[in-house]
Amino acid sequence: MDKRIEEKHKEIVRIQNAVWGLYREFLADQDMGKYNRRKDELVKEYLDQGDRLLFEFCRNLLIDWSPVMNSFAVDFGIQEGRSDG
């Protein structure tokens, strides 16, 4: 595999694993504020890298997860940014 393609592939895998990790952490601690901070940090990381493709992939993946996370927050009785349900 071309080195440039391999590097992009690794970043795609890293983004997907990071988002999955955010989801799993949220299920473990139900801390929506922490989830929001960490997802914002992840998006900023790719914005700062200047790679538009990776930034948009990361941002769009998190947008796709939003209804799932909001549904769990409602199920857990969590108000935005609070962890005490």
PyMOL commands that set and color helices and strands:
alter all, ss='L'
color gray80, all
select helices_A, chain A and resi 3-29+32-49+52-76
alter helices_A, ss='H'
color red, helices_A
deselect
rebuild
show_as cartoon
